[in-house]
């Protein structure tokens, strides 16, 4: 097999996106579109990946990391000019180079692999990835010769009436003999209305030199979708979401209503988990088996065990164990660690806290900056008072503690093992283990007080 290289075109500004965010960094199902392309290319046996960057260059570098190489296109003078920026890294090398656009997030590595193989089998100098279009208007048409190879590419505006009836179109993804590519790039002219250097001109140069130009037609038009505006972005999101959801369902996940379930590209879900409508799962989230998620739940960057139920709730950047019950209407904020068999009930907010095995906060509580031990019961309306206006402090609740309703635990404070906090208490000092702590004013009943009030009126 020939050495393989890849050039990813990611230098365009994307003015039609009407955005301050660089075009190829716009996310599709939670992942920047150029990252989708790089991830697919990386699954091929590629010796060197060169990404051509321009506008927002540093942001693209930060996103893609240092496992690939970069070439800067200071001025955007066309696609051939963009590929030419990789000359220093690739010129003169034996092998095959794939050129793919960074704004085509739906392309699959299987399709690119098939393109490589077709290129090698046909001994072509260039191979075009093509697709059948129901409505080919505006696309370059592939005109095949008698041998079945490419005779020419005709742009829509230059096509004859018969050529416009052709429905096989140029996708903008190519394989080239690497040496032939860079030799031909030197001959590309910018003698056109836009004054730019176009990559399809390389095809014409090679053909005129007698080289074989082949074409591989992919079955899915969706794969070739290029993102130039927000409308195309939303279409790519829809297609990618459908693809992701179907893959999870094939893996044994039940999705009650796929059209109203949003799963990010990097999410992993175990089999026999059920997702109800309105669920949004994003980031590097991992969900175990036999869980129930939703309806109307949002989960981002969480690790969740097996048999856990999360209903009408939100969880972010946290670890949640197995057999946990969360919700309805609970909020798990970042850096929380919830162990197995825990219950976080309705209108409970947990922030940067640890909940030990079997503990419960069933309703209407705020637990922030806390270490909660095992088998702790936190009564309704309990608050860890963690902030003094300048700093946050830790509340530590040891195993077996019972905290009565409407209690305030003013941090820093420690409640010892198996202690009881009386309902309505405001705890400002440490509570010893096995103790009952009562921190409230003694009740006073004033007899006949209402009668006295009525006399004054």
N, C-alpha and C positions, 0 to 999 in steps of 0.2 A: 504494500500500500504506500502511496506517495505521502511525503510530509504534508501536513495540513496547517494552514494559517487562516486567521480570520481578521477582517477589518470591519469594525462597527462604526457606522456614520452617525455621529451624535453631536454635530457642531452647530446645527441650525438654531436660530433664536426662537422660532415658532411664534411669529407676530400674530398669527390668526387665533392663537389661544387667548389673546387679550389678558395676559397674566404677567406678574412680576417674577413668577417661578419659571425657570428654564424649562423648555418644552419636554425634554425626555425625562425630567424628574417628576412630571405629573404622575400620580399613582393610578394604577389599575388594580382593583381588589387589594389595596393597601401596599402595593409594591411599585416603585417607580418603573415606568415602562422600559427604560433602558436596562434596568436590573433584570426584568423578565428576559430580555434578549440575551444578556450576558449569561444568565443562569442556564438558558437553553443551549447556547453555544458551548458552554463549559462542559456539557454532558457529552460532547463529541471528543474524538481523540485529536485535539488541537495542540500543536506545538507552541504557537504564539498567538495571543489575541492582542490586537492593537485597536484602541478606541480613539477615533478622531474627535477632538473636543474643541470648542470655540467659546461661544457665550456660556457663562456660568461654569467655566472649566474647573475651578477648584471645588465647586459644589459637586460636580460629577465625579471627580477624583475621590472626594470624601465618601460618596455613596458607594462607588464600585470597589474601592480599596486598592491595594498594591499588588494584587496577584496578576494583574494585566498591565500592559504597557499603554502609553498615551502619546499621541502626536497632536500638536496644536495647529489648528487652521485659523490663523489670525484674521484673514478676510474670507468671507464665504463667497467663493468664486465658482461654485458648481460642484457636482458630485465627483467628477474626474479629478478636479483640483483637491478635493478632500482626500481621496484615496492616495493621491500623490504625496501627501504629507507623511505617509507610512513608508516612503521610499528608503529612508535611512535604516529602518528595522527589517525590511523585507526584500529590497532590490537585490536581484542576482541569486536568490535562493531557489533551489529546486523544490517543486511541489505544487500544491493546489491551494488557492486562496478563495475563501468565500467572502463576499461583500454583502453585508446585511444592514438595513437601516435601524437605528436605535429607537425609531418611533413605530415599530411593528411588534408590539408586545405579544401578539397571539401566535406568532410563528413557533412551531414545535421542533425539537431537536430531531425527531424521527423524520420530518420532512427534509431538514437540512442534510441528514445522513443519506437519504434517498437521492438528493441532488448531487452530493459528492459521488455516490456510486454510479449514477447515470453519466456523470461527467467522465469518470474513469473508463466505464464500459464503452463509451462512444469515441474515446480518444480525442475528445474535443479540446480546442484551445479556450473555449468559453462555453458555458452552459447557463441558460436563463431559466429561473424558476417562473413558470407561467401558471395561469389558472383560467378556468372557464367562467366567464361573466355573463349573467343573464342580461345585464345592461352594460355593455362595454363602452358607452359614450364617455369620451374624455381620456380613455386609456390608450397606451401604445399597443397596436395590434401585432401579433406574431404571424408573419407570412412564411409558411413552410415551403421548402423546395421539393423537387420530385423525390429526393432521398429521404424526406421526412425531417430533415434538419431545418435550421432557421435560414431562410433566404434573406429576410430583412425584418427590421422593426419599423413600423410606420406609425408616427404620432397621429392622433385623431384628426388634427387640423390639416395634415398633409395627405390623408388617406383618400383613395378613390371611393366611389360609391360601393363597389364590390368589396373593397378592403374594409370598409366600415361595417360590413355584415359579419366579418370575422369576430368570433366571440372569445378566442384565446388571447389573453392580454399579458403584458409584461408586469410582473409583480415588483420589480426593482431589486430583487435579490439575485446574485450571480455567483457562479464559480468560474475561476480563471486559472489557466496555467500561470503560475506566479511570474516567471521570467517574461512570458509573452505580455502579461498585463502591464508591467512597468516599462517595457519597450514601447508598447502602443500608447501608453499615457504620455510619453514624450512627444507624440505626433498629434495629440488632440488639439484642435483649434477652438478658439473662442469667437469665431466669426459667425455670430448669430445675434438676434435682436437683443438678448439679455447680456451679451458679452461674457458668457460663462463657459466653463469647460464641463461637458456632460459625459457621464460614464457610458451611456449607450453608444457614443461615438467610437469607443474602444471596440465594440462589437463590429461596427462597419469597417474599421481599419483592419482588424484581424480577418474578416471575411474577404476583403479585397486582396489580402495577401495569400488567399487560398486556404486558410485555416477552416476546420470544421467548427461550426457553431451549432450546438444542440440545445434542446429545450426539454425540461422535465415539468410535466403538468401535475400540480398537486390537486387533490380532490376537493379541498375545503377553501372556498373563497374567503371565509372569515380570517384564515391565517395570514392573509396578505394585507389586511386592513392597516393602512397607515394613519396615524393620528395627527391631524393638522388643526383641529378646532375642538371645542367642547362637545359638539354634537357627536363627532367620531369617538371622542373619549368616553362618552356615556354608552355608546354602542359597544365599544371594546369592553367596558365594565360589565355590560349585560352578558356578552358572550363568554367572557372569562368566568363570571360568577356561575353561569350555567355549567361550564366545563368543570369548575371546582366542585360544585354541588353534586354533579353526576358521579364524579370520582369518589366522593365520600359515600354516596349511596351504594356504589359498587363494592365499597369496602365494608359495608354492613351497617352504615349509619342511616337511621330513619329521619327523613326531613319531611315534615307534614306538608309544608307549602314552600317548595323551592323558590318560587318567585318572590317570596317575602322573607327569605333567609339569606343573610349576607356573611360569607365566610372568606377570610383573607387567604392569600396565596400560600402562606407559611404555616397555616393551622393544621394540627394533627388531632384526629378524633378516633377513639376506640369504637369497636363494633358494638351494636345494640344500644348505643346512645341515641336518644330521641331529641330532635331539635324542633321546637314549636315556632309558629310564625312570629315575625318581628324580632328575631334573634340576630345580633350582630357580633361576630367573633373575629377578632383581628390580631395583628402582630404575631409574635412567636408563642401562640397559645397551644397548649397540649391538654386535651381532655381525655379522660380514661373511658372505660367501658361501662355500659349500663347506666349512664347518667341521664338526667332529664334537664334540658336547658330551655328556658323560656316558658311561656311566651313573653315577648317584650323584654328581653334581657340583653345587656351589653357586656362583653368580656374582652379584655385586651391584655396581651402579654401575661397570661396566667398559666400556671401548671395546676391541673385539677385531677384528683384521683378518680377512683371507680365508685359507682353507685351514688354519686353526689347529685343533689337537686338544687337548681338555681332558678327561681321563678321571679319574673318582674323585677329584676335586680341588676346592679352594675358592679363589676369587679375589674380592678386594674392592677397590673404589675405586682401580683401576689401569688402565694402558694396556698392551695386549698386541698385538704386531704380527701380521703375516701369516706363515704357514708355521711357526708355533711349536708345539712339542710340550710339553704340560704333563701331568705325572702318570705313573702313578697315585699317588695319595696325596700330592700336593704342596699347598702352602699359599702363595698369593700375597696378602700382606698389603697394607694401604693404601699409596698413594703410590709404588707400584712402576711402573717404565717398562721394559717388556720389548720389545726391538726384534725385527725379523724373523729367522726361521731359528734361533731360540734353542731350546735344550732344557733344560727344568726337570724333572728326573726324580723318581723315587719318593722320598718322605720328604725332600724339599727344601723349606725354608721361605725365602721371600724377603720382606724387609720394607724399604720406603722405599729401594729400590735401583734403579739403572739397569743393564740388561743390554744390551750392544752387540750388533750384528748377528753372528749365527753363533756366539755363545758358548754354553757348556754347563756345567751343574751337574747331573750325571746321577743322583747318589744321596746321601742321608744328609748333607745340608749345611744350614748356616744362613748366609744372606747378608743381613746387615742394615746399613743406613746405608752403602751401598757404591756406588761407581761402577765398573762392570765394562766394559771396552772391548770391541772387536770380537775375534772368534775366540779368546776366552779359554777354556781348559779348566780347570775347577775340580774337583779330584779328590774322591773319596768321603770323607766325614767332615770336610770343611773347614769352618772356622768363622771368620767375621769377629767378632772380640772387640770389640764396639762400646760396651760399657758399663762404666764404672769404679765404679759404685755411686751416682754422682751425675749424671754427664753422658754423653751419647752422642757418639761420635766417628766420623769418616769414614775408610773404607778405600778407597783408589783403586788399581784394577788396570788397567794400560794394555793396549793392543792386543797380542794374540799371546802373552800370558802363559800358562805352564803351571804350575798349582799342584798339587803332589803330594798324595796321600791323607793324611788325618789331620793337616792343617796348621792352625795357629792364626795368624791375621793380627791382631795386637793394635793396634787403632786408637788414635790417628791414625797411619796408615802408608801409604806409597805403594810400589807395585811397578812398576818401569819396563817399558817396551815390550820384548816378546819375552824377558823374564826367566824363569828356572826356579826354582821353590821345591821343594826336596827333600822327599820324603815324611816326615811326622812332625815337621816343623819348627815352631817357635814364633817367628814373625817379629815383632820389636819395633822394628826400625829400617828405614828406607827401603832398598829394593833397587834398585840401578842397572839400567838397561836392558841387555839381553843378558847379564846375570850369572846365575850359579847361586848360590843362597843356601841354605846348610845351617845350620840352627839347632837342633842336637840334641846330646846327649852322645855321645861316641865309644863304639862298641860294644866291650864287654869280655867275652871268653869265659873262664870259669874252668874249666880242665880238671879232670875227676874230682871235681867239686864234689858231685855226688849221692852218690858213694861215701862222702865225708866226712860228709855228713848222716846217712847210714844207720849209720855207726859210732857217732855220738853217741846215736842211739836205743838 
